[in-house]
């Protein structure tokens, strides 16, 4: 039997302590801060992609501010 999980990725916070890198238009989660080319948001989305044994992941439910919807879709 396979367990199907619908992941919820919460993408919030202004990242004011990272100003001027993090702005209202492009907050911290949409920047590559961990040393690679992918943003923190992209790295999180990739962690729930595909299957891991008896667990499969459905496409994630993204929770973010409406102002960041286009960044989340990219």
C-alpha positions in Angstrom: 0.0 0.0 0.0 1.3 3.4 -1.0 0.8 6.5 1.2 0.2 9.7 -0.7 1.1 12.9 1.0 0.1 16.4 -0.1 2.9 18.7 1.1 2.1 22.2 2.2 5.0 24.6 1.7 4.5 27.8 3.8 6.5 30.6 2.2 6.2 33.7 4.4 8.2 36.3 6.2 9.7 39.5 5.0 13.3 38.7 6.0 13.8 42.2 7.3 17.1 41.2 9.0 18.5 40.4 5.6 17.8 43.8 4.2 18.9 45.1 1.6 19.1 41.6 0.0 15.6 40.7 1.1 12.9 43.2 0.0 9.1 43.3 0.0 9.2 42.5 -3.7 11.6 39.6 -3.3 11.8 38.2 0.2 14.4 35.9 1.6 12.8 32.6 0.5 13.2 33.6 -3.1 17.0 34.1 -2.9 19.8 31.5 -3.1 21.2 31.8 0.3 22.5 28.3 0.9 25.5 28.4 -1.4 23.9 27.0 -4.5 22.0 28.4 -7.5 18.5 27.5 -6.3 16.4 29.7 -4.0 15.4 28.4 -0.5 11.9 28.0 -1.9 13.1 25.9 -4.9 15.2 23.7 -2.6 12.2 23.1 -0.4 10.0 22.2 -3.4 12.6 19.8 -4.7 12.7 17.9 -1.4 9.1 16.9 -1.8 9.3 16.0 -5.5 8.9 12.4 -6.5 8.6 9.3 -4.4 10.5 7.8 -1.4 9.8 4.1 -1.0 6.2 3.5 0.1 5.5 7.3 0.2 4.5 9.4 -2.9 4.2 13.1 -2.9 1.4 14.9 -4.7 2.1 18.4 -6.1 2.6 20.7 -3.2 0.1 23.2 -1.9 2.0 26.6 -1.8 0.9 29.1 0.9 2.3 32.6 0.2 1.4 36.2 0.1 -0.6 37.1 -3.1 2.2 39.6 -3.9 4.7 36.7 -4.3 2.4 34.4 -6.3 4.4 34.9 -9.5 7.7 34.2 -7.8 6.2 31.0 -6.4 5.0 29.9 -9.8 8.4 30.4 -11.4 
